[in-house]
Structures are given as structure tokens and as C-alpha cells.
Amino acid sequence: METIKIKPATLSGKITVPPSKSMSHRAVICAGLSDGESTIEHVILSEDIKATIEGMRQLGATIQIIGSEYDCTLNIKGSTKMVSEAFIDCRESGSTLRFLIPVGLMLSKRCTFTGSGKLVERPLNVFYEIFEKDGVHYKTDDGKLPLESSGVLKGGHYNMTGTVSSQFVSGLLFSLPLLESDSTIEITDKMESKGYIDLTLSMLENFGVHVEHDDYMRFHIKGNSKYEPSDYRVEGDYSQAAFFIVAREVGNHVECLGLNEDSLQGDKEITRIVRMYDNSAREVTIDASQIPDLVPVMAVLASLKDGVTTSIVNAGRLRIKESDRLKAISTELKKIGADVCEKEDGLVIRGRKTLKGNAMVNSWNDHRIAMSLAIAATRCEKEIILDGCMAVTKSYPHFWDDYKQLGGDTSEFNDGQ
């Protein structure tokens, strides 16, 4: 079932938010680098998390999965012994790829990374520059996956950009503590997505590795550090909760359970953004530099704020995500009647009371586009047909089950139906 019909329906009820995908990635990696056994509770086996689990297995970790696909416990016995060769299929997970490239250099004599979809061509130049500096041998298909690498990173000073993706910084933060010598990472421009760096630093601390930083512009990493095994329970995911928080804000009646109000997750910002529309302001500006993953669903929110013009700025990085998310969400929302203007690094949206619907839309094989359109459908005047609906398995495999449980009206669509 890749294409579904979604009829307008009000969502109502309570939803237990899935565990954080971002924190699950980080917990699996840190446990896999620990000298001993760790237990990671409350994990959903989305496609991205499966990729990281298999990647760490390739690098020597023993990982046992207990429970159901939608809520399982991982028993992980870590290892930092060198394996002769590793083959890591990152599927479509940018986090898996960028986190594990430096880790793979530390734990394997030769490591091959492959993937599918847009991941094959997502930029890795930040790492290629480091490879050339450190004398790491690598081979690519004209800069694209597959990537073959061999060699080791060297301790010392690393200069790198913080404007492409924080995942590059996190990848080095996982791996550099395993070196004998100390290292520093200096950000040469601006550190975007600081919230995701906070998640990495917090998870490292949880597994016994301490990293200091100077306002996110310089990171100090002690060499010869050891990851200590730890038991960890993954908290609810604000990135996924955002869809239902926006749903409530545009006229549905959904309560999200399982969120940590003191969470370090950057996407907790969605709770502040919805409040920006509480007053009588006719213009709202949202800076997306630290919260790029929220842009698709924020575009839905803005489209349904009647009489308010919303400018989403500093969102250029969305063009190199699972899809060109600025083009994807603006294209699909326009099809169902939204007033969206695509800019080079953002969107300008003039809100309306409802959307027309009565169109076939596409997920662009992007989970966040698919889920955003599902929320938009609740405020359409007529049904929509969503092609590529199963893109949600990348991060939230039971999204449609939860959607229907809340009263969402979906059915399989066939041509001629």
C-alpha cells in the first residue's frame, strides 16, 4: 500500500509519542562503543534505527533485540576491537552515515558505506577534506556512495563548517575520544542545529565520556577515553510529536503523552512556535536554522493561520535532506490550495481558514512530507490522494495506525477507484 485516500476528519484522543529517533541513534552507538553490556529501553525499529543497529553490528557490537518492532529493548555488548572489514548499508539514514563514517575508521581496517534514495548523493565533502588532511584513503563514485575508506583519524586540530549538518560534528565527537591523543574541533563559521549537538554531548556524558566546548565554536576532546556501559530509556520524540501538536493547533483535539518537558531536544521549540500565533500578530517570522526538521509541519501550521503571513527563514539546508524539502512541501501544499511562495532559503506563507484538497499529492519519498500532508488533510474541504505514504517507515513505522486510532480516515487507493 503506497497510495492512500485521506478524507477530511477531525483527530481526537491521546497519543503516546514514539521514542526519540535522534537519541536512539546516539544511545546505540555509545553502547556499541562501551566495554561491557548496556540496555537501551523504549526503541522503535524504524528503518533509520535498523540501519544504525546493523552498522554497529558490522563494527563488532553484539546487539540483541527483545520485544516488538514498535517498542523493544536492546541488549548491547560493545566492542572497540578492530574488525578486518565492515560493510554498512545506511539505507536512507543520514545520521547513520555521518555518525558512523568516523567510527568505522576507528574500528575497521576497511569500511564500505552504501545507501539508497537521496542519501547516495547527500554531501560528504566535510569528511573528504578531513580524509585528505589525515591521509585516509577513500574511494567514491564521483563524491557519491558507495564510499570505501581505510586508514585512521589522527588526533589534533580539526577545522570544519557548522552550516552543512551538525551530524559531521557528532560523528567526530563519537570517534575522537577513542584516539590516544587529545583533539579539538573548531567551527569556522556558525554552528547550526545546536540542539542536536546537545543530544550528542548528553549521550556521551551518559556513557562516561566528557567533552567541553566554548559556546559550540570549539570542542575539546580528551583522548584515550573509555565508554562505560549504561542502562538508558529513550524519551519521547518532539520531532514526531510536532505533527500532532500542530494538528491540535489547527483544530484537532490531540493530547501527546510521553514527552519530557525538560528535554534537550531542539525540536521542543515547536511548543513555543505554536504560541507565536496566540496573539493578534498578522506577521510571524520563524528562524529555522536550529530546527530544520520542523519546517514541513510548520508550513502546514502557517497555511492554516487565517490572515497571518508567516516567513520561514534560514532554511536553505532543507534542500539537501531526504528531499528538497522547501520545494517538496511548497509544491504539495499548493496542490491542495495553500498560498505558499518558495524562496531560496525559506518560505513565505499566507494563511487561510481551510485548504481545498481534491488533489493527488506526493511524499517525495520523505517521511516528514508524508506526515505533514496527513495533518493538512484534516483541514481540507475534500479528500486528498497521497502517493508514497509508506515513507513514514523511515522514522515512525506505525504512524498510520496512530493516525487512524485518532479518527483519521484513510483507505487504500487504486486507479479507477
C-alpha positions as CSV (number, residue, x, y, z in Angstrom):
1,M,0.0,0.0,0.0
2,E,1.9,3.0,-1.3
3,T,-1.1,5.2,-2.2
4,I,-3.9,6.1,0.1
5,K,-7.0,8.2,0.1
6,I,-7.3,10.6,3.1
7,K,-10.8,12.1,3.8
8,P,-11.1,15.2,6.0
9,A,-11.7,14.1,9.6
10,T,-11.0,15.6,13.0
11,L,-8.4,13.8,15.0
12,S,-9.3,13.3,18.6
13,G,-7.8,11.5,21.6
14,K,-4.5,10.8,23.3
15,I,-1.3,9.6,21.6
16,T,1.8,8.1,23.1
17,V,4.7,9.8,21.3
18,P,7.3,7.5,19.8
19,P,10.8,7.4,21.3
20,S,13.3,9.9,20.0
21,K,15.0,8.7,16.9
22,S,17.8,11.1,17.4
23,M,18.5,9.8,20.9
24,S,18.1,6.2,19.9
25,H,20.8,6.5,17.2
26,R,23.2,8.1,19.8
27,A,22.4,5.5,22.5
28,V,23.0,2.6,20.2
29,I,26.4,4.0,19.1
30,C,27.6,4.8,22.6
31,A,26.5,1.4,23.9
32,G,28.2,-0.2,21.0
33,L,31.5,1.5,21.9
34,S,31.3,0.6,25.6
35,D,33.4,-2.0,27.2
36,G,30.6,-4.1,28.7
37,E,26.8,-4.6,28.4
38,S,24.2,-1.9,28.1
39,T,20.4,-2.0,28.0
40,I,18.6,0.6,25.8
41,E,14.8,0.6,26.5
42,H,11.9,2.0,24.6
43,V,13.2,1.8,21.0
44,I,11.2,1.7,17.8
45,L,12.8,-0.2,14.9
46,S,12.3,2.4,12.2
47,E,14.3,2.0,9.1
48,D,16.9,4.5,10.2
49,I,17.4,2.8,13.6
50,K,17.7,-0.6,11.9
51,A,20.5,0.9,9.8
52,T,22.4,2.1,12.8
53,I,21.9,-1.2,14.7
54,E,23.2,-3.2,11.7
55,G,26.1,-0.7,11.3
56,M,27.3,-1.2,14.8
57,R,27.0,-5.0,14.4
58,Q,29.3,-4.7,11.4
59,L,31.7,-2.9,13.6
60,G,31.8,-5.6,16.3
61,A,28.9,-4.9,18.7
62,T,26.6,-7.7,19.7
63,I,23.0,-6.5,19.8
64,Q,20.0,-8.5,20.9
65,I,16.5,-7.2,20.2
66,I,13.8,-8.1,22.8
67,G,10.2,-7.2,22.3
68,S,8.1,-5.8,19.4
69,E,9.2,-3.7,16.5
70,Y,7.2,-0.8,17.9
71,D,8.6,-0.9,21.4
72,C,11.7,-3.0,22.1
73,T,14.7,-3.3,24.4
74,L,18.2,-3.6,23.0
75,N,20.8,-5.5,25.0
76,I,24.2,-4.3,23.6
77,K,27.6,-5.7,24.3
78,G,30.1,-3.2,23.0
79,S,33.5,-3.6,21.4
80,T,36.3,-1.4,20.3
81,K,38.4,-4.2,18.8
82,M,39.4,-3.6,15.2
83,V,37.4,-5.7,12.6
84,S,39.1,-6.5,9.3
85,E,36.3,-5.3,7.1
86,A,32.8,-3.8,7.5
87,F,30.0,-3.2,5.0
88,I,27.4,-0.8,6.3
89,D,24.2,-0.2,4.4
90,C,22.8,3.1,5.7
91,R,19.6,2.7,3.8
92,E,18.3,6.3,3.7
93,S,19.7,7.4,7.1
94,G,21.9,10.5,7.0
95,S,22.5,10.1,10.8
96,T,23.8,6.6,10.3
97,L,26.1,7.5,7.5
98,R,27.6,10.7,9.0
99,F,27.8,9.3,12.6
100,L,29.5,6.0,11.6
101,I,32.0,7.1,8.9
102,P,34.5,8.3,11.6
103,V,33.6,5.4,13.9
104,G,34.2,3.0,11.0
105,L,37.7,4.4,10.5
106,M,38.4,3.7,14.2
107,L,37.0,0.1,14.3
108,S,37.7,-1.4,10.9
109,K,40.7,-1.8,8.6
110,R,38.4,-1.3,5.6
111,C,34.8,0.1,5.7
112,T,32.3,0.4,2.9
113,F,29.3,2.6,3.2
114,T,26.3,2.3,0.9
115,G,22.8,3.6,0.9
116,S,19.7,4.3,-1.2
117,G,17.4,7.1,-2.3
118,K,18.7,10.7,-1.9
119,L,21.3,9.6,0.7
120,V,23.5,8.4,-2.2
121,E,24.2,11.9,-3.3
122,R,24.0,13.9,0.0
123,P,27.2,15.8,0.6
124,L,30.1,14.4,2.5
125,N,32.8,16.9,1.5
126,V,33.3,17.9,5.1
127,F,34.7,14.4,5.7
128,Y,36.5,14.1,2.4
129,E,38.6,17.2,3.4
130,I,39.5,15.6,6.7
131,F,40.5,12.4,5.0
132,E,42.8,14.2,2.7
133,K,44.3,16.1,5.7
134,D,44.9,12.9,7.7
135,G,46.0,10.7,4.8
136,V,42.9,8.5,4.9
137,H,42.4,6.5,1.7
138,Y,38.9,6.7,0.3
139,K,37.1,6.0,-2.9
140,T,33.7,7.2,-4.1
141,D,31.5,7.3,-7.2
142,D,32.4,10.9,-8.1
143,G,31.7,12.0,-4.5
144,K,28.6,9.8,-4.1
145,L,28.0,6.5,-2.4
146,P,29.3,3.8,-2.2
147,L,32.2,5.1,-0.1
148,E,35.2,2.9,0.6
149,S,37.6,4.0,3.3
150,S,40.7,2.7,5.0
151,G,43.1,4.4,7.4
152,V,42.7,6.1,10.8
153,L,41.9,9.5,12.0
154,K,44.7,11.4,13.8
155,G,44.3,13.4,17.0
156,G,44.9,17.1,16.8
157,H,43.0,20.1,15.5
158,Y,40.1,20.0,13.1
159,N,38.6,23.0,11.3
160,M,35.1,22.4,9.9
161,T,31.9,24.1,9.0
162,G,28.8,24.0,11.1
163,T,26.4,25.1,8.4
164,V,26.0,21.9,6.4
165,S,25.0,19.5,9.1
166,S,25.7,19.0,12.8
167,Q,25.9,15.3,12.1
168,F,29.5,15.7,10.9
169,V,30.5,17.2,14.3
170,S,28.6,14.5,16.2
171,G,30.4,11.8,14.1
172,L,33.8,13.1,15.2
173,L,32.6,13.5,18.8
174,F,31.8,9.8,18.9
175,S,35.1,8.7,17.4
176,L,37.9,11.1,18.6
177,P,37.7,10.1,22.3
178,L,39.0,6.7,21.2
179,L,42.3,8.1,20.0
180,E,45.3,8.2,22.3
181,S,45.9,11.9,21.9
182,D,43.6,14.9,22.6
183,S,41.7,16.7,19.8
184,T,39.9,19.9,19.2
185,I,37.1,20.7,16.7
186,E,36.9,24.4,15.7
187,I,33.8,25.6,13.9
188,T,34.9,28.1,11.2
189,D,31.5,29.8,10.6
190,K,28.3,29.2,12.5
191,M,27.1,26.1,14.4
192,E,23.6,25.3,13.3
193,S,21.3,22.7,14.9
194,K,22.9,23.2,18.3
195,G,20.1,21.2,19.9
196,Y,21.4,18.0,18.1
197,I,24.9,18.7,19.4
198,D,23.5,18.9,22.9
199,L,21.9,15.5,22.4
200,T,25.3,14.1,21.4
201,L,27.1,15.6,24.3
202,S,24.5,14.5,26.8
203,M,24.6,10.9,25.5
204,L,28.4,10.9,25.6
205,E,28.2,12.0,29.2
206,N,25.7,9.3,30.0
207,F,28.3,6.7,28.8
208,G,31.2,8.2,30.7
209,V,32.8,10.5,28.0
210,H,33.1,14.2,28.8
211,V,33.6,16.8,26.1
212,E,33.9,20.5,26.9
213,H,33.1,23.3,24.4
214,D,33.4,27.0,24.1
215,D,29.9,28.2,23.1
216,Y,29.7,25.4,20.4
217,M,32.5,27.1,18.5
218,R,35.4,24.9,19.8
219,F,35.1,21.4,21.3
220,H,37.8,19.9,23.5
221,I,38.0,16.1,23.3
222,K,40.2,14.1,25.7
223,G,42.0,11.2,24.0
224,N,42.3,7.7,25.5
225,S,38.7,7.9,26.9
226,K,36.6,4.9,27.5
227,Y,32.9,4.5,27.0
228,E,31.3,3.0,30.1
229,P,28.2,0.7,29.7
230,S,25.0,2.2,30.8
231,D,21.3,1.5,31.0
232,Y,19.2,4.1,29.2
233,R,15.5,4.6,28.4
234,V,14.8,6.7,25.3
235,E,12.4,9.6,25.9
236,G,9.5,10.7,23.7
237,D,10.4,12.4,20.4
238,Y,9.4,16.1,19.9
239,S,10.2,15.8,16.2
240,Q,7.4,13.3,15.8
241,A,5.1,14.9,18.4
242,A,5.3,18.1,16.3
243,F,2.8,16.6,13.8
244,F,0.2,16.1,16.5
245,I,1.0,19.4,18.3
246,V,0.3,21.2,15.0
247,A,-2.8,19.1,14.4
248,R,-4.2,20.3,17.7
249,E,-3.2,23.9,16.9
250,V,-5.2,23.8,13.6
251,G,-8.4,22.5,15.1
252,N,-7.9,18.8,16.1
253,H,-8.2,17.5,19.6
254,V,-5.0,15.6,20.3
255,E,-3.1,15.2,23.5
256,C,0.5,14.0,23.3
257,L,1.8,11.7,26.1
258,G,5.3,10.7,26.9
259,L,7.2,14.0,26.4
260,N,9.9,15.2,28.7
261,E,9.3,18.9,29.4
262,D,13.0,19.3,30.4
263,S,14.2,17.6,27.2
264,L,17.3,18.9,25.4
265,Q,15.8,18.1,22.0
266,G,15.9,21.1,19.8
267,D,12.6,20.3,18.2
268,K,10.9,21.0,21.6
269,E,10.8,24.5,20.1
270,I,7.6,23.5,18.4
271,T,5.8,24.2,21.7
272,R,7.0,27.8,21.6
273,I,6.3,28.3,17.9
274,V,2.6,27.4,18.2
275,R,2.3,30.1,20.9
276,M,3.6,32.7,18.5
277,Y,0.2,32.6,16.8
278,D,-1.7,33.1,20.1
279,N,-1.7,36.9,19.9
280,S,-3.1,39.2,17.3
281,A,0.1,39.4,15.2
282,R,-0.5,39.4,11.5
283,E,3.1,38.6,10.6
284,V,5.2,35.9,12.1
285,T,8.9,35.1,11.3
286,I,10.4,31.7,12.2
287,D,14.1,31.1,12.1
288,A,14.7,27.5,11.0
289,S,18.5,27.4,11.3
290,Q,18.3,25.4,14.5
291,I,15.2,23.4,13.8
292,P,15.2,22.4,10.1
293,D,13.2,19.2,10.6
294,L,10.2,21.1,11.8
295,V,9.8,23.2,8.6
296,P,7.4,20.9,6.7
297,V,4.9,20.7,9.5
298,M,5.4,24.4,10.3
299,A,4.5,25.1,6.7
300,V,1.2,23.3,7.4
301,L,0.6,25.3,10.5
302,A,1.3,28.6,8.7
303,S,-1.0,27.6,5.8
304,L,-3.9,27.3,8.2
305,K,-3.4,30.5,10.2
306,D,-6.0,32.7,8.5
307,G,-4.9,36.2,7.8
308,V,-1.4,35.7,9.1
309,T,1.7,35.9,6.8
310,T,4.5,33.6,8.0
311,S,8.1,33.9,6.8
312,I,10.2,30.8,7.4
313,V,13.9,31.9,7.1
314,N,17.4,30.4,7.2
315,A,16.1,27.0,5.9
316,G,18.4,26.5,2.9
317,R,19.8,23.3,4.3
318,L,16.5,21.7,3.7
319,R,17.3,21.4,0.0
320,I,19.8,18.5,0.8
321,K,17.6,16.4,3.1
322,E,15.7,13.3,2.1
323,S,14.1,15.5,-0.5
324,D,14.4,19.2,-1.4
325,R,12.0,19.9,1.5
326,L,11.4,23.5,0.6
327,K,10.4,22.6,-2.9
328,A,8.5,19.4,-1.8
329,I,6.3,21.0,0.9
330,S,5.6,24.1,-1.1
331,T,4.7,22.1,-4.3
332,E,2.4,19.7,-2.5
333,L,0.7,22.3,-0.3
334,K,0.0,24.5,-3.3
335,K,-1.8,21.5,-4.9
336,I,-4.3,21.4,-2.1
337,G,-4.9,25.2,-2.0
338,A,-2.3,26.7,0.2
339,D,-0.7,30.1,-0.5
340,V,3.0,29.3,-0.4
341,C,5.8,31.2,-2.0
342,E,9.2,29.3,-2.2
343,K,12.3,31.4,-1.6
344,E,15.9,30.4,-2.0
345,D,16.3,29.7,1.7
346,G,12.8,29.7,3.1
347,L,9.1,30.1,2.5
348,V,6.5,32.8,2.7
349,I,3.0,31.6,3.5
350,R,-0.3,33.4,3.7
351,G,-2.6,31.5,6.0
352,R,-6.2,30.5,5.1
353,K,-9.1,29.1,7.1
354,T,-9.1,25.8,5.3
355,L,-7.5,24.1,2.3
356,K,-9.3,22.8,-0.7
357,G,-7.8,19.3,-1.0
358,N,-9.2,17.4,-4.1
359,A,-5.8,16.6,-5.4
360,M,-3.2,13.9,-5.7
361,V,-0.1,14.7,-3.7
362,N,3.3,13.0,-3.3
363,S,5.5,12.4,-0.3
364,W,8.7,12.8,-2.4
365,N,9.8,9.6,-0.6
366,D,10.2,11.8,2.5
367,H,8.7,10.8,5.8
368,R,8.3,14.3,7.1
369,I,6.5,15.4,3.9
370,A,4.1,12.4,4.1
371,M,3.2,13.1,7.8
372,S,2.8,16.8,7.2
373,L,0.4,16.2,4.4
374,A,-1.6,13.8,6.6
375,I,-2.1,16.7,9.1
376,A,-3.0,19.1,6.4
377,A,-5.7,16.7,5.1
378,T,-7.6,17.1,8.4
379,R,-8.4,20.7,7.4
380,C,-9.1,20.1,3.7
381,E,-12.6,20.6,2.3
382,K,-12.3,17.5,0.1
383,E,-10.2,14.3,0.2
384,I,-6.6,14.0,-1.0
385,I,-4.7,11.1,-2.5
386,L,-1.3,10.6,-1.1
387,D,1.3,8.7,-3.1
388,G,4.3,7.3,-1.3
389,C,2.6,7.1,2.1
390,M,4.9,4.4,3.4
391,A,7.9,6.8,3.5
392,V,6.9,7.1,7.2
393,T,8.6,3.8,7.9
394,K,11.9,5.7,7.9
395,S,11.2,7.2,11.3
396,Y,7.6,6.4,12.5
397,P,6.6,3.0,11.1
398,H,3.2,2.9,12.9
399,F,2.2,6.5,12.1
400,W,-0.8,5.5,10.0
401,D,-2.0,3.2,12.8
402,D,-1.9,6.0,15.3
403,Y,-3.5,8.4,12.8
404,K,-6.4,6.1,12.3
405,Q,-6.7,5.4,16.0
406,L,-7.2,9.1,16.5
407,G,-10.0,9.1,13.9
408,G,-8.1,9.8,10.7
409,D,-10.0,8.5,7.7
410,T,-7.6,6.6,5.3
411,S,-8.2,3.9,2.8
412,E,-6.1,2.2,0.1
413,F,-6.4,3.9,-3.3
414,N,-6.3,2.2,-6.6
415,D,-6.5,3.8,-10.1
416,G,-10.1,3.7,-11.2
417,Q,-11.4,3.5,-7.7
